[in-house]
Amino acid sequence: MELEGKRVVITGAAGDIGGATARRCVEEGASVMLLDIDENAIAAAAAEHASLLHYRLDVTSSADVAAAAAAVQERMGMIDLLFLNAGIEQPHAPFIDLDEALFDRVMAVNVKGVFLMAKHFVPIMRDGGSIVITASIASLMGLPGNAAYSASKAAVAGMMRSIATDCAVRGIRCNTVHPGSVNSRMMARSAEAATGGGDTTLFYEQVSAMAKLGRMVEPVEIAEMVVFLGSDRARMVTGQSLVVDGGTVA
Ligand SMILES: NC(=O)c1ccc[n+]([C@@H]2O[C@H](COP(=O)([O-])OP(=O)(O)OC[C@H]3O[C@@H](n4cnc5c(N)ncnc54)[C@H](O)[C@@H]3O)[C@@H](O)[C@H]2O)c1
């Protein structure tokens, strides 16, 4: 097993990508702490398996994040894999119409949340651990009406390279995973918004056609990359942006 005996912390663990990753980590022998703002959802997910723990936090709150780090250390000890995956999308809007408060909210969750989590959790990581941050292909290509989201995901890719440099002395690696369009509730919300609640068939056909492999990415296909990056097989991979998109930005 790839993650036998490892201790894993996942933010956004109530979501599709976080949930799929938690399941794959358990299959690979890890203990997993599920962190999310949605307490009921992580409690329900944690009830599925004995090696799943959970703790509610808002990643934009330094008090919440500090308390979560203390709780994780008490319940798990030092951790091996930190998957910083909590994120929010923005309603598609031309940047000129984008509300300033919405811009700030996207940056707070997607960028400041990653910073706070890394700041408070790296001190409770074992030397040789791995940090994986969920970015997006939105950081690598122009997508319409996505200025705040694209900026936030480009920001964490930049932050990742600096964290990878700072943490190298402890053998801690840091990388970003950049999903393409994932078959997920987040995508369903985008489809509903784009179609005004109408027929989403054309939306999904167009999204699927953007990928050279002709379909959306399944959440578990992101999870596979996270498991790899958390395993010793990726022991010389750090400071990298790994794209899992079926060839959309190729
Ligand atoms: N779904 C896609 O197509 C897609 C594509 C590229 C990148 N991503 C990124 O993947 C990550 C996971 O997305 P997903 O598809 O699983 O979405 P999702 O909406 O299913 O999951 C996101 C989770 O983050 C949690 N969250 C939101 N704000 C939070 C906060 N302040 N504190 C703690 N938790 C918070 C939510 O409660 C939710 O459970 C996100 O960072 C997203 O931007 C998704």
The ligand as a Gaussian input file, in Angstrom:
#p B3LYP/6-31G(d) Opt

LIG

0 1
 N      -14.831000      20.700000      -9.578000
 C      -14.026000      21.163000     -10.512000
 O      -14.324000      21.113000     -11.714000
 C      -12.700000      21.768000     -10.123000
 C      -11.794000      22.093000     -11.142000
 C      -10.575000      22.652000     -10.802000
 C      -10.256000      22.875000      -9.476000
 N      -11.164000      22.561000      -8.512000
 C      -10.768000      22.832000      -7.124000
 O      -10.822000      21.619000      -6.400000
 C      -11.077000      21.892000      -5.020000
 C      -12.204000      21.008000      -4.533000
 O      -13.326000      21.239000      -5.352000
 P      -14.596000      20.266000      -5.424000
 O      -14.938000      20.098000      -6.847000
 O      -14.407000      19.067000      -4.586000
 O      -15.671000      21.292000      -4.813000
 P      -16.730000      21.136000      -3.634000
 O      -17.515000      22.400000      -3.612000
 O      -17.436000      19.822000      -3.757000
 O      -15.795000      21.059000      -2.345000
 C      -15.184000      22.173000      -1.762000
 C      -15.255000      21.995000      -0.255000
 O      -14.586000      23.105000       0.361000
 C      -15.340000      23.452000       1.519000
 N      -15.076000      24.831000       1.893000
 C      -15.470000      25.950000       1.230000
 N      -15.103000      27.044000       1.904000
 C      -14.461000      26.616000       3.021000
 C      -13.848000      27.277000       4.124000
 N      -13.841000      28.623000       4.209000
 N      -13.260000      26.537000       5.078000
 C      -13.268000      25.181000       5.017000
 N      -13.849000      24.494000       3.996000
 C      -14.426000      25.211000       3.015000
 C      -16.790000      23.233000       1.123000
 O      -17.651000      23.102000       2.246000
 C      -16.691000      21.993000       0.268000
 O      -16.932000      20.818000       1.040000
 C      -11.376000      23.395000      -4.933000
 O      -10.211000      24.070000      -4.492000
 C      -11.692000      23.757000      -6.365000
 O      -11.437000      25.121000      -6.635000
 C      -12.362000      21.999000      -8.802000

